C-alpha cells in the first residue's frame, strides 16, 4: 500500500472535450506523471499565482 504525508481524500469528476483530453494526456506523459498529478500541479500553480 502506498503511503503519503498528503492524503487525497477528495474527488472531483469532470467532463472534457477531445482537445482538452489530448492536451492533458500529452503533457502528463511528457512530464512523466499521471493525469491526476498533472492536474494537481496546475491547481497548485494557480493557487500560488492567486496569492
Biopython code that builds the backbone (N, CA, C, O; Angstrom):
import numpy as np
from Bio.PDB.StructureBuilder import StructureBuilder

atoms = [
    (1, "UNK", "N", (0.842, -1.183, 0.000)),
    (1, "UNK", "CA", (0.000, 0.000, 0.000)),
    (1, "UNK", "C", (0.886, 1.245, 0.000)),
    (1, "UNK", "O", (1.900, 1.299, 0.697)),
    (2, "UNK", "N", (0.491, 2.243, -0.790)),
    (2, "UNK", "CA", (1.242, 3.490, -0.841)),
    (2, "UNK", "C", (0.837, 4.382, 0.327)),
    (2, "UNK", "O", (-0.338, 4.467, 0.681)),
    (3, "UNK", "N", (1.811, 5.033, 0.909)),
    (3, "UNK", "CA", (1.523, 5.980, 1.982)),
    (3, "UNK", "C", (1.999, 7.358, 1.552)),
    (3, "UNK", "O", (2.903, 7.489, 0.726)),
    (4, "UNK", "N", (1.384, 8.371, 2.117)),
    (4, "UNK", "CA", (1.745, 9.734, 1.779)),
    (4, "UNK", "C", (1.547, 10.643, 2.972)),
    (4, "UNK", "O", (0.719, 10.368, 3.841)),
    (5, "UNK", "N", (2.301, 11.721, 3.018)),
    (5, "UNK", "CA", (2.109, 12.716, 4.071)),
    (5, "UNK", "C", (1.042, 13.728, 3.663)),
    (5, "UNK", "O", (0.696, 14.621, 4.436)),
    (6, "UNK", "N", (0.526, 13.582, 2.450)),
    (6, "UNK", "CA", (-0.511, 14.474, 1.946)),
    (6, "UNK", "C", (-1.646, 13.642, 1.345)),
    (6, "UNK", "O", (-1.767, 13.554, 0.123)),
    (7, "UNK", "N", (-2.477, 13.032, 2.195)),
    (7, "UNK", "CA", (-3.545, 12.183, 1.666)),
    (7, "UNK", "C", (-4.540, 12.986, 0.834)),
    (7, "UNK", "O", (-4.826, 14.147, 1.128)),
    (8, "UNK", "N", (-5.054, 12.349, -0.197)),
    (8, "UNK", "CA", (-6.000, 12.994, -1.098)),
    (8, "UNK", "C", (-7.330, 12.260, -0.992)),
    (8, "UNK", "O", (-7.568, 11.274, -1.689)),
    (9, "UNK", "N", (-8.181, 12.749, -0.119)),
    (9, "UNK", "CA", (-9.456, 12.092, 0.146)),
    (9, "UNK", "C", (-10.597, 12.658, -0.682)),
    (9, "UNK", "O", (-11.654, 12.034, -0.780)),
    (10, "UNK", "N", (-10.407, 13.809, -1.271)),
    (10, "UNK", "CA", (-11.463, 14.456, -2.042)),
    (10, "UNK", "C", (-11.358, 14.071, -3.507)),
    (10, "UNK", "O", (-10.260, 13.936, -4.047)),
    (11, "UNK", "N", (-12.500, 13.895, -4.143)),
    (11, "UNK", "CA", (-12.538, 13.534, -5.559)),
    (11, "UNK", "C", (-13.413, 14.517, -6.302)),
    (11, "UNK", "O", (-14.376, 15.053, -5.754)),
    (12, "UNK", "N", (-13.068, 14.747, -7.551)),
    (12, "UNK", "CA", (-13.929, 15.517, -8.437)),
    (12, "UNK", "C", (-14.107, 14.725, -9.724)),
    (12, "UNK", "O", (-13.268, 13.901, -10.088)),
    (13, "UNK", "N", (-15.179, 14.984, -10.382)),
    (13, "UNK", "CA", (-15.449, 14.348, -11.665)),
    (13, "UNK", "C", (-15.711, 15.480, -12.651)),
    (13, "UNK", "O", (-16.488, 16.391, -12.369)),
    (14, "UNK", "N", (-15.062, 15.416, -13.800)),
    (14, "UNK", "CA", (-15.275, 16.464, -14.782)),
    (14, "UNK", "C", (-15.324, 15.891, -16.176)),
    (14, "UNK", "O", (-14.850, 14.786, -16.441)),
    (15, "UNK", "N", (-15.907, 16.668, -17.052)),
    (15, "UNK", "CA", (-16.012, 16.266, -18.445)),
    (15, "UNK", "C", (-15.132, 17.185, -19.266)),
    (15, "UNK", "O", (-15.075, 18.389, -19.017)),
    (16, "UNK", "N", (-14.446, 16.618, -20.246)),
    (16, "UNK", "CA", (-13.546, 17.360, -21.113)),
    (16, "UNK", "C", (-13.892, 17.090, -22.564)),
    (16, "UNK", "O", (-14.441, 16.041, -22.903)),
    (17, "UNK", "N", (-13.564, 18.051, -23.419)),
    (17, "UNK", "CA", (-13.696, 17.763, -24.842)),
    (17, "UNK", "C", (-12.440, 17.020, -25.295)),
    (17, "UNK", "O", (-11.496, 16.873, -24.519)),
    (18, "UNK", "N", (-12.422, 16.559, -26.526)),
    (18, "UNK", "CA", (-11.307, 15.742, -27.015)),
    (18, "UNK", "C", (-9.983, 16.509, -27.005)),
    (18, "UNK", "O", (-8.942, 15.939, -26.679)),
    (19, "UNK", "N", (-10.016, 17.793, -27.360)),
    (19, "UNK", "CA", (-8.781, 18.588, -27.375)),
    (19, "UNK", "C", (-8.173, 18.702, -25.984)),
    (19, "UNK", "O", (-6.960, 18.568, -25.821)),
    (20, "UNK", "N", (-9.003, 18.947, -24.990)),
    (20, "UNK", "CA", (-8.500, 19.047, -23.617)),
    (20, "UNK", "C", (-7.911, 17.720, -23.156)),
    (20, "UNK", "O", (-6.853, 17.691, -22.527)),
    (21, "UNK", "N", (-8.597, 16.619, -23.469)),
    (21, "UNK", "CA", (-8.106, 15.297, -23.061)),
    (21, "UNK", "C", (-6.774, 14.982, -23.726)),
    (21, "UNK", "O", (-5.859, 14.480, -23.073)),
    (22, "UNK", "N", (-6.658, 15.269, -25.009)),
    (22, "UNK", "CA", (-5.377, 15.046, -25.700)),
    (22, "UNK", "C", (-4.281, 15.889, -25.065)),
    (22, "UNK", "O", (-3.149, 15.431, -24.908)),
    (23, "UNK", "N", (-4.616, 17.113, -24.705)),
    (23, "UNK", "CA", (-3.631, 18.008, -24.089)),
    (23, "UNK", "C", (-3.117, 17.430, -22.777)),
    (23, "UNK", "O", (-1.906, 17.337, -22.577)),
    (24, "UNK", "N", (-4.012, 17.042, -21.888)),
    (24, "UNK", "CA", (-3.539, 16.519, -20.600)),
    (24, "UNK", "C", (-2.835, 15.181, -20.769)),
    (24, "UNK", "O", (-1.890, 14.886, -20.037)),
    (25, "UNK", "N", (-3.275, 14.372, -21.715)),
    (25, "UNK", "CA", (-2.568, 13.108, -21.988)),
    (25, "UNK", "C", (-1.140, 13.389, -22.445)),
    (25, "UNK", "O", (-0.192, 12.774, -21.958)),
    (26, "UNK", "N", (-0.997, 14.316, -23.377)),
    (26, "UNK", "CA", (0.312, 14.640, -23.949)),
    (26, "UNK", "C", (1.265, 15.209, -22.899)),
    (26, "UNK", "O", (2.396, 14.744, -22.762)),
    (27, "UNK", "N", (0.803, 16.210, -22.166)),
    (27, "UNK", "CA", (1.710, 16.883, -21.247)),
    (27, "UNK", "C", (1.960, 16.112, -19.958)),
    (27, "UNK", "O", (3.026, 16.258, -19.359)),
    (28, "UNK", "N", (1.019, 15.305, -19.520)),
    (28, "UNK", "CA", (1.307, 14.470, -18.346)),
    (28, "UNK", "C", (2.338, 13.410, -18.728)),
    (28, "UNK", "O", (3.249, 13.120, -17.952)),
    (29, "UNK", "N", (2.197, 12.831, -19.922)),
    (29, "UNK", "CA", (3.184, 11.841, -20.388)),
    (29, "UNK", "C", (4.554, 12.485, -20.565)),
    (29, "UNK", "O", (5.573, 11.893, -20.210)),
    (30, "UNK", "N", (4.578, 13.685, -21.108)),
    (30, "UNK", "CA", (5.844, 14.400, -21.311)),
    (30, "UNK", "C", (6.555, 14.649, -19.986)),
    (30, "UNK", "O", (7.780, 14.561, -19.906)),
    (31, "UNK", "N", (5.787, 14.957, -18.954)),
    (31, "UNK", "CA", (6.355, 15.199, -17.625)),
    (31, "UNK", "C", (6.608, 13.900, -16.869)),
    (31, "UNK", "O", (7.270, 13.911, -15.831)),
    (32, "UNK", "N", (6.094, 12.791, -17.369)),
    (32, "UNK", "CA", (6.284, 11.507, -16.703)),
    (32, "UNK", "C", (5.461, 11.349, -15.445)),
    (32, "UNK", "O", (5.878, 10.673, -14.505)),
    (33, "UNK", "N", (4.285, 11.974, -15.420)),
    (33, "UNK", "CA", (3.407, 11.896, -14.255)),
    (33, "UNK", "C", (2.010, 11.482, -14.695)),
    (33, "UNK", "O", (1.662, 11.577, -15.871)),
    (34, "UNK", "N", (1.223, 11.025, -13.743)),
    (34, "UNK", "CA", (-0.149, 10.646, -14.063)),
    (34, "UNK", "C", (-0.993, 11.900, -14.294)),
    (34, "UNK", "O", (-0.612, 13.003, -13.904)),
    (35, "UNK", "N", (-2.128, 11.709, -14.925)),
    (35, "UNK", "CA", (-3.016, 12.829, -15.223)),
    (35, "UNK", "C", (-3.440, 13.536, -13.933)),
    (35, "UNK", "O", (-3.498, 14.765, -13.894)),
    (36, "UNK", "N", (-3.734, 12.779, -12.891)),
    (36, "UNK", "CA", (-4.153, 13.387, -11.624)),
    (36, "UNK", "C", (-3.080, 14.316, -11.079)),
    (36, "UNK", "O", (-3.381, 15.424, -10.633)),
    (37, "UNK", "N", (-1.834, 13.870, -11.113)),
    (37, "UNK", "CA", (-0.743, 14.706, -10.606)),
    (37, "UNK", "C", (-0.557, 15.935, -11.490)),
    (37, "UNK", "O", (-0.275, 17.022, -10.987)),
    (38, "UNK", "N", (-0.711, 15.773, -12.787)),
    (38, "UNK", "CA", (-0.604, 16.908, -13.704)),
    (38, "UNK", "C", (-1.655, 17.967, -13.362)),
    (38, "UNK", "O", (-1.339, 19.155, -13.301)),
    (39, "UNK", "N", (-2.879, 17.549, -13.143)),
    (39, "UNK", "CA", (-3.951, 18.486, -12.808)),
    (39, "UNK", "C", (-3.723, 19.102, -11.434)),
    (39, "UNK", "O", (-3.956, 20.296, -11.247)),
    (40, "UNK", "N", (-3.267, 18.299, -10.462)),
    (40, "UNK", "CA", (-2.956, 18.861, -9.139)),
    (40, "UNK", "C", (-1.894, 19.941, -9.253)),
    (40, "UNK", "O", (-1.988, 20.973, -8.589)),
    (41, "UNK", "N", (-0.885, 19.718, -10.086)),
    (41, "UNK", "CA", (0.178, 20.714, -10.264)),
    (41, "UNK", "C", (-0.369, 21.991, -10.900)),
    (41, "UNK", "O", (0.033, 23.089, -10.513)),
    (42, "UNK", "N", (-1.268, 21.869, -11.855)),
    (42, "UNK", "CA", (-1.895, 23.057, -12.440)),
    (42, "UNK", "C", (-2.642, 23.852, -11.370)),
    (42, "UNK", "O", (-2.573, 25.080, -11.339)),
    (43, "UNK", "N", (-3.349, 23.151, -10.502)),
    (43, "UNK", "CA", (-4.090, 23.816, -9.429)),
    (43, "UNK", "C", (-3.115, 24.470, -8.446)),
    (43, "UNK", "O", (-3.336, 25.605, -8.024)),
    (44, "UNK", "N", (-2.034, 23.762, -8.075)),
    (44, "UNK", "CA", (-1.037, 24.355, -7.166)),
    (44, "UNK", "C", (-0.475, 25.649, -7.736)),
    (44, "UNK", "O", (-0.346, 26.644, -7.023)),
    (45, "UNK", "N", (-0.141, 25.634, -9.027)),
    (45, "UNK", "CA", (0.409, 26.827, -9.664)),
    (45, "UNK", "C", (-0.609, 27.956, -9.669)),
    (45, "UNK", "O", (-0.245, 29.111, -9.450)),
    (46, "UNK", "N", (-1.862, 27.650, -9.913)),
    (46, "UNK", "CA", (-2.900, 28.663, -9.884)),
    (46, "UNK", "C", (-3.059, 29.245, -8.478)),
    (46, "UNK", "O", (-3.255, 30.450, -8.318)),
    (47, "UNK", "N", (-2.973, 28.390, -7.471)),
    (47, "UNK", "CA", (-3.081, 28.860, -6.084)),
    (47, "UNK", "C", (-1.943, 29.824, -5.763)),
    (47, "UNK", "O", (-2.155, 30.851, -5.119)),
    (48, "UNK", "N", (-0.736, 29.491, -6.214)),
    (48, "UNK", "CA", (0.425, 30.369, -5.986)),
    (48, "UNK", "C", (0.241, 31.690, -6.706)),
    (48, "UNK", "O", (0.506, 32.750, -6.140)),
    (49, "UNK", "N", (-0.209, 31.634, -7.948)),
    (49, "UNK", "CA", (-0.385, 32.844, -8.753)),
    (49, "UNK", "C", (-1.478, 33.749, -8.220)),
    (49, "UNK", "O", (-1.441, 34.958, -8.451)),
    (50, "UNK", "N", (-2.440, 33.198, -7.520)),
    (50, "UNK", "CA", (-3.555, 33.988, -6.996)),
    (50, "UNK", "C", (-3.253, 34.642, -5.647)),
    (50, "UNK", "O", (-4.042, 35.455, -5.166)),
    (51, "UNK", "N", (-2.132, 34.298, -5.037)),
    (51, "UNK", "CA", (-1.779, 34.884, -3.728)),
    (51, "UNK", "C", (-1.336, 36.318, -3.890)),
    (51, "UNK", "O", (-1.001, 36.975, -2.905)),
]
sb = StructureBuilder()
sb.init_structure("model")
sb.init_model(0)
sb.init_chain("A")
sb.init_seg("    ")
for serial, (resi, resn, name, xyz) in enumerate(atoms, 1):
    if name == "N":
        sb.init_residue(resn, " ", resi, " ")
    sb.init_atom(name, np.array(xyz, "f"), 0.0, 1.0, " ", f" {name:<3s}", serial, name[0])
structure = sb.get_structure()
